[in-house]
Amino acid sequence: MSTGEDLLRAHGLRVTRPRLAVLEVLTEGGHLEVEDIAQKARTRLDSVSTQAVYDVLGALSRAGLARRIEPAGSPARYESRVGDNHHHIVCRGCGAIADVDCAVGERPCLSPNDAQGFVLDEAEVTFWGLCPDCQARRLAEAAL
């Protein structure tokens, strides 16, 4: 198993305390907003500015160690699950996000009708709906 230092070096990045802290936060899982990442990184460091966290996330994303997702109407979120062309489900009620593996060869992961001359290497799909908690809340509200 690679350490954070090994991952950073293997992807051509200098090893810094902020990069290690942010990478650790991301590898704990989830789809985190920048402020959440900054708060968690601050528990690992004496201090780190929100701008420094943005800079680290940009470097990690460009290096392929983090993925930025932006569901419509939501702030950018970051995750460490990269390179597998997975998709996301977003709850319209509470904004919860979950990973969904690509359904290769089935809708909606089919190749487009016309790739416009592009060589495709990834598809990004966002599914929208209601999570189980929001479904239960709506049913309870409807019963009142």
C-alpha positions in Angstrom: 0.0 0.0 0.0 1.4 3.4 -1.0 1.7 6.2 1.4 0.6 9.7 0.7 4.2 10.7 0.1 4.7 7.9 -2.4 1.5 8.9 -4.3 2.5 12.5 -4.5 6.0 11.6 -5.8 4.7 9.0 -8.2 2.4 11.7 -9.7 5.2 14.3 -10.0 4.2 16.4 -7.0 6.3 17.8 -4.3 5.5 16.4 -0.8 4.2 19.2 1.4 2.3 19.0 4.7 -0.8 20.7 3.2 -0.8 18.2 0.3 -0.5 15.3 2.6 -3.2 16.5 4.9 -5.7 17.2 2.1 -4.9 13.8 0.5 -5.5 12.1 3.8 -8.9 13.9 4.2 -9.9 12.8 0.7 -8.9 9.2 1.2 -11.3 9.0 4.1 -14.1 9.1 1.5 -17.0 11.1 0.6 -17.8 14.0 -1.7 -16.5 16.9 0.2 -16.8 20.7 -0.2 -13.7 22.8 0.0 -14.6 24.2 3.4 -15.1 20.7 4.8 -11.8 19.7 3.5 -10.1 22.8 4.9 -11.6 22.2 8.4 -10.5 18.6 8.4 -7.0 19.5 7.1 -6.7 22.0 9.9 -7.1 19.3 12.5 -3.9 17.7 11.0 -1.9 20.9 10.6 -1.2 23.9 12.7 -3.0 26.0 10.2 -3.8 26.1 6.5 -5.7 28.8 4.5 -8.7 28.0 2.5 -6.8 29.4 -0.6 -4.0 26.9 0.1 -6.6 24.1 0.2 -7.9 25.3 -3.2 -4.4 25.3 -4.6 -3.7 21.8 -3.3 -7.0 20.4 -4.7 -6.2 21.9 -8.1 -2.8 20.3 -8.0 -4.2 16.9 -6.9 -6.9 17.1 -9.6 -4.5 17.9 -12.4 -2.3 15.0 -11.2 -5.2 12.6 -11.2 -5.2 12.1 -7.4 -8.5 13.8 -6.9 -11.7 14.3 -8.8 -13.8 17.5 -8.9 -17.5 17.1 -9.4 -20.0 20.0 -9.7 -23.7 18.9 -9.5 -25.9 21.6 -10.9 -26.9 24.1 -8.2 -24.2 22.8 -5.8 -20.7 23.9 -4.9 -17.8 21.9 -6.2 -17.1 18.7 -4.3 -13.9 16.6 -4.3 -13.3 12.9 -3.9 -10.3 10.5 -4.1 -12.0 7.9 -6.3 -10.4 8.5 -9.7 -9.7 6.7 -12.9 -12.7 4.3 -12.9 -15.3 6.4 -14.8 -17.9 6.1 -12.1 -20.9 8.4 -11.9 -23.0 10.0 -9.2 -26.5 10.1 -7.8 -27.6 13.4 -6.2 -30.6 13.7 -3.9 -32.8 16.6 -4.9 -34.0 16.9 -1.4 -30.9 17.1 0.8 -28.0 17.1 -1.7 -26.5 13.8 -0.6 -24.2 12.3 -3.2 -23.4 8.6 -3.8 -21.2 6.8 -6.3 -22.6 4.7 -9.1 -20.5 2.3 -11.1 -20.8 2.7 -14.9 -23.3 0.5 -16.6 -21.0 -0.3 -19.5 -23.0 -1.0 -22.7 -26.3 0.1 -21.2 -27.9 3.4 -21.0 -26.7 6.1 -20.2 -23.1 5.0 -20.6 -23.4 4.2 -24.3 -21.2 6.0 -26.8 -22.8 9.2 -28.2 -24.5 9.1 -31.6 -21.9 11.5 -32.9 -18.6 12.1 -31.0 -17.9 15.2 -33.2 -14.4 13.9 -34.0 -13.4 13.6 -30.3 -11.6 10.5 -29.1 -13.6 9.7 -26.0 -12.0 8.3 -22.8 -14.7 9.0 -20.2 -18.4 9.7 -19.6 -19.7 11.8 -16.7 -23.3 11.1 -15.8 -25.3 12.6 -12.9 -28.4 10.8 -11.8 -31.0 12.8 -9.8 -33.6 11.6 -7.4 -34.6 11.3 -3.8 -32.5 9.4 -1.2 -34.2 7.0 1.1 -34.3 9.5 4.0 -35.9 12.2 1.9 -38.4 9.7 0.5 -39.4 8.7 4.0 -39.6 12.4 5.1 -41.9 13.2 2.1 -44.1 10.2 2.9 -44.4 11.2 6.5 -45.2 14.8 5.5 -47.9 13.6 3.1 -49.5 11.4 5.8 -50.0 14.5 8.1 
